[in-house]
């Protein structure tokens, strides 16, 4: 048992080395980190938009398919993280090289800070539109609040998840209860989609939207699941998010749009916050706090991902980069740049998942090869496979998005890497002999 003298006020974050078994957390604690992350209003919004375009049953199928892909993808990366204790940067260094990982880790760490800025700015806008408070003042306060919570470390994220997820479900159910007074829920399965939106979204596009929503932090899942006691616990933590929490959060939006209760479903989807207003001061006060807790859950997770990534890139500390990136992202939010970040979704759905696909094949399916491979500054094979996957995803996005560019990118990148490595072994018999029995 540790004494108080040996227990620091702020837990060590192990930015540059695997988390030792002595410092791993319980399955419940790690699951709370991931479970609370997807329980956000943004998912209800997207769930409603998908339903508005496709109809009830097709939307449900798209959401389930997207989450199955996310579970396989995030679950595999999480298993390796729990098995080794390695964060995303360390994983990327093994697959893409001691210098090549800089591009991968730097890119994703920057992308998640974009989402931190987006959600921080959104906090100010939502509070302004709902309660009339000054948007810039609320955004500045949010920046300080979210940065402070992230500074405390992964345990703070776990505690926030334990609060954010139940509150989301409770208020979502309250919104449905209020809706029930004027809407017939028995008709929701008959919703076929808006006639004005017919053909504007395909099943593949909807699946990609679900995947892209967590393509960045899902790829960087190791920053969270490295704290698991083992690979199995890490997979359980990933499962709590995909499909469990993610599907639940989408379903609220699906139901709200399908019963005809959404406010501006084309743009606002199934966002249920407006439905909670004007009933009582108590409910309005709870909804006010909910905005900060809910969007704060996203912001702190993204900021943590970015801080861990940049701390490794610059051989520094996570908490220092939490402050630096928190201020930079906050400045972008205050400048209003965050309003343009939704365009990143298509980018995420195309170029990010192939990174993770290559890592899964390299670290898990070709583990024997990657462990014995000579350390290099850049592993060109990994980047070539990523490039092939991304190119196929771009072509699919432009030519046949109905098949889902995110899935195409993942599959082609994975198979390309597998074939490239196998071909390389055949063309280098000495390497084949060295790895015999693997």
C-alpha positions, 0 to 999 in steps of 0.5 A, a space after each residue: 500500500 502506498 503512503 501519502 508521501 509516495 503518492 504525488 498530487 498529480 499522477 505521472 503521465 508516462 509521455 515517453 515510456 509504456 505505462 508500467 503495470 504498477 500504475 495501470 487503472 481498473 477496467 471501470 476507470 478506463 471504460 469511464 474515460 471512453 464511455 463518456 467521450 461519445 455521449 455528446 450532443 454532437 452525436 445526437 445532432 448527426 444521428 438526426 441528420 442521418 435520419 432526416 436524409 435516410 429514414 429510420 431503419 436505414 439510419 439505424 443500419 448505418 449507425 450500427 455498421 459504422 459502430 461495428 467498424 469503429 469497434 473493430 478498429 479502435 478495439 484492435 488498437 486498444 488491445 495492443 495499447 493495453 497489452 504493451 502500455 504504449 501511447 499512440 506516439 510510441 505505437 506510431 514510432 514502431 510502425 512509421 519509424 523514429 522520424 516518420 512517426 513525427 508526421 503521423 503523430 503531429 498531424 493527428 495531434 493537431 487535428 484533435 486540437 482543431 476539434 478542441 477549438 471547435 467544441 470550445 467555440 461551440 460552447 460559447 455559441 450554444 450558451 449564447 443562443 440558448 441563454 443569451 450570455 455573451 459568446 466570447 466571455 463564455 468561450 474564454 471561460 470554457 477554455 480555462 475550465 477545459 484546460 484546467 480539467 485536462 491538466 489534472 490528467 487521465 483520472 479527471 477525464 475518467 471522473 468527468 465521463 462518469 458524470 457526463 454520460 449519465 447526465 446525457 442519458 437522463 436529460 435525453 430521456 427527459 426530452 423524450 418524455 416532454 416530446 411524448 405529450 404531443 408526438 406519437 412514438 409508435 410512428 417513428 419506425 415509419 419515417 422514410 426520410 424527408 422528401 426534400 433530402 432524398 438522394 442527398 446522402 447515401 448509406 456509405 456516406 452515413 457510415 463514413 460520417 459515423 466513423 469520421 466522428 471518432 476517426 482521430 481520437 479513435 486512432 489515438 485510443 492508446 493514449 487512453 487505453 494504455 492505462 488498462 491492466 491488459 489487452 482484454 480490459 482495453 477492448 472492454 473499454 473500447 466496447 463501452 464506447 463503440 458501439 454502446 455509448 456511441 449508439 445510444 447518443 446517436 439514437 436520441 437524435 434518430 428518435 427525435 427526428 423520426 417522431 417529428 420533434 426536432 428543431 430545424 432537423 436539416 441543420 440541427 439534427 436531433 439536438 435535444 437541448 432546445 426541447 428542454 428550454 421553457 419548462 422550469 427554472 430548475 431544468 434550465 439550470 441543469 441544462 446550462 450545466 449540461 452544456 459545459 459538462 457535455 462539450 467539456 467531455 469532448 474538449 478535455 479528451 481531445 486536448 489530452 490526446 494533443 498534449 500527450 502527442 506533442 509532449 512526446 514530439 518535443 520530449 516534454 511534459 503533457 501538462 505543459 503542452 496542455 496549457 500551450 495547446 489549451 491557449 492556442 485552441 482557445 484563441 482559435 475559438 475566440 477568433 471564430 475559426 472553429 466555425 470552419 472546422 466541420 469541413 475536417 470531417 471529410 478529411 478525417 474520413 479519408 486520410 486518418 483511418 488508413 494510418 490506424 489500419 497500417 498500424 493494426 496490421 503491423 503491430 498485431 498481425 505482423 507482430 513478429 516481423 515488426 518486432 524483429 525489423 531493423 530500427 529505421 528513421 522512416 518505414 517507407 512501406 508503412 507510408 506507401 500503404 497509407 498513401 494507397 489507402 488514402 488514394 483509394 478513399 479519395 477516389 471513392 469519395 469522388 466517384 462512388 461515396 455510396 460504398 463508404 470511403 472510410 471503410 474502403 480506405 481502411 481495407 485497402 491500406 491494411 491489405 496493401 501493407 500486408 502485401 507489400 511486407 509479404 512481397 518484400 520478404 519474398 524478394 529478400 530471402 535472408 529476411 524470410 529466413 530470419 523471420 522463419 516460424 513467425 
